Amino acid sequence: MNLTQNTMKTYNTLIIGGGAAGMSCALILGSAKSKPFAENKEIGIIMHQKASALANGVFNNVLGLAVGTTGKELLENGKNHLATTYPHITQIEKEKVKKIEQKEGVIIVTTNKNSYQANNVVVAVGPSNLFKIEGLMDFVEPHQQLPKAKERIQLKNKNHLVSNGIYVAGVLAGWRSQFAIAAGSGAQVVTDILTKWNNGNPAMVHDSLF
């Protein structure tokens, strides 16, 4: 995705991170496209997969995944699943978020290549102590549920909400580093966003054979 300096793409929701939490967010948001309150919503995901902790994993204990599924396969299959099933969601590759700021009622997300506007942002990158997104550093604290020796961090939040319109999901939200937990955290954030879009009425998305 190439944007000129004078053009700033606007998203209703922009997800940062293409791991378990971020991809779960994107897939469920994508599946909500038939809901009246989710129609015509612009959704994007900045993939941020290069340093994903999933890359070196093998998943033998995750419901629905074949034994021996590797993290590398999972990341690639997730991208293909999203592109094939929900092509209306924009996948932004090879960009790293440098800054997030709230300005005049919107959130500005600045990467190493572009700037974007969003009404909602979901931060779902890893909990490395090398985390350096300007505008979020005041929310950084030591991770409360991982060994101190690992020197992992989390973002201060209340039920995934960091500040107005900015959510955190996955291990960075303070959860333990299990795939199913991180994915569930991403799903919870999505239902919060869908509920907001639905004028505060609880909203979930379920596919059905009938």
N, C-alpha and C positions, 0 to 999 in steps of 0.2 A: 504494500500500500504506500504510494508516494503522494505526499501532499505538498503543495507549494506553501511558502511562508505566509501567504496572505489568506490561506484557506484553513479553517479549523473545523474538522469533522465533529459533529455533535452526536453523542450517544445518550439514550435514556439510561442505559447501564453499561459501564465499562469494567471488565474483569481484568485483574492484573495477576497473571500466573496460570500456567497450563498444566499443573499437577492434579492430584486427586481432588482437592477442594475446588480449584478454579474450573476444571473440566466438568465437574458435577454441576456447578453453577450454570455453566454455559449450556449443557445438555438439557437441564430442566427448564431454563428460560426459553430455550429453543422449542421445547415441546408445548409451551404455553401459547404458541402463536395463534391458535384457533380461539382463544378466550377473548371476548370482546374488549376486556380491559388491557389486553396485551397486544392487540392488533397494531401493526405499523410501528411497533417500538423498534428503535435502533439499538442493537446490542453488539458489542465488540469484546474481544478477548485478546490481550497482549500475552502471547504464549509463554514467554519467560521459561522455557523448558531446559535450557542448556545446563543449568546447575541443579535440576530437580533431583531430590533424594531418591525418587523412584527409579532413576536410570540404572542403578546398580542392584536393584532388588529382584527377587524371585518370589512369586506369590502363589503359595500352596494352601493358604488358609483364608482365602477371600471367596465368599459365596458368589457363585456365578462365573468365576474365572477358572479356566482349565488349569489343572496342576502343572506347574512348570512355566507358567506365563511369566515372562521377564518384564521388568520395568520398562525397558526400551521398547518392547513390543506394545506394552500397554499405552505408553505415551503416543506412539505412532498410530495405533489403532484408534485411540481416542480422537485424534485430530481428523482421521479419515471418517470416523463415525459422525462427528460433528459436521464436517463438510458435506457429507453425502445426505444425511438425514435432515439437517437444519442449515441449509446453505445461506439462509438470510442472516446468519450470524457472521460477522466479519472476524476473520482470524488475522491478527497482526503479528508478523514474524520479524525476528532479528531486531527488536527494539527493546531497550531497557529503560524503565521508568526512573527518572532522576528527581522529579519534584511533583508534589500534589498540593494545590492551594485552592481555597474557597474564595471566590471572587464574584461579587455582584450576583449572588443567587445561584451560581453554577460552580462546578468543580473543574479546575484546569489541571490536566495531567500532561506533564512534559517528559518526553523521552529523549534519548540521545539523537533522535532524528526528527521528531514531530511534536506538535502539541494538539491535544484533544479537549473538547468540552464534554462534560457528563453531568447528569442529574444525580446518578448514583454510581459509586465506585466500590468494587469489592477487591480488597487486597488479599491475595492468596498465594504469596510467595513463601519461600522457606524461612525458618526461624534463625538463620545464621546471624552471629554477632557482627557480621560485616554489613548488615542491613544499613543502607544509607539512602533513604528517600526523604529529601528535604520536605519539610512540612509535616512529617509524621514522627520526627525524632523525639519530640516531647512526650510521645505516647509509649516509647520503648521502655521496657522493664525486663529484668531477668525472668526466664520461663519458670513458671511455678510448678510444673508437673514433669519436668525432665531433669535428669541428674545435673547438679551444678557443674560437675567436671566438663560437661559438654559445652558449657557457655552459650546456651541457646537463649533467644529472646522471644518475647511476645509483645503484642500491642495492647495497652490498656483498653478495655472495652466493657460494655454492658450488654449482654446477650448479643454479641457480635458487632454491636454498633460502637464505633470509635468516636465519631462526631457526626453532625448533621449530614446525611447522605453518604458517609464513608463507613464501610463495613470491613471487617476482617474475618477470614475464614481459614479453617485448617489448623495446623500446628501453631501458626503465628497468632491464632486467637487464644492460645493457652491450652489446647488439647494435646493429648499424648500422640506420639507418632505411629499410629496404626492406620493403614490405608482406609479401612472402613469408617474409622472415626473422622478422619479428615474429609472423606467424601460426604459423610452425613452432615458435617459442619457446613460444607458448601451448599448442601440441599436445604438446610435450615435457613441460611441467609436468603436463598432464592425465594422461599415461601414468605419471608418477611417483606421482600421487595414486591412480590406479587400481591400480597395483602395491602401494601401501600397503594399500588396501582388500582386495586379494587376498592378504593375509598374506605380502607380499614376493615373490610369484611374478610375473614380468614379465607385464604386461597391456597389450593394445592393443585397439582396436575397428576392425574392418573390415566394411563392408557388402558384400554379394555378391549377384549375380543367382541364384546356385545354392546 
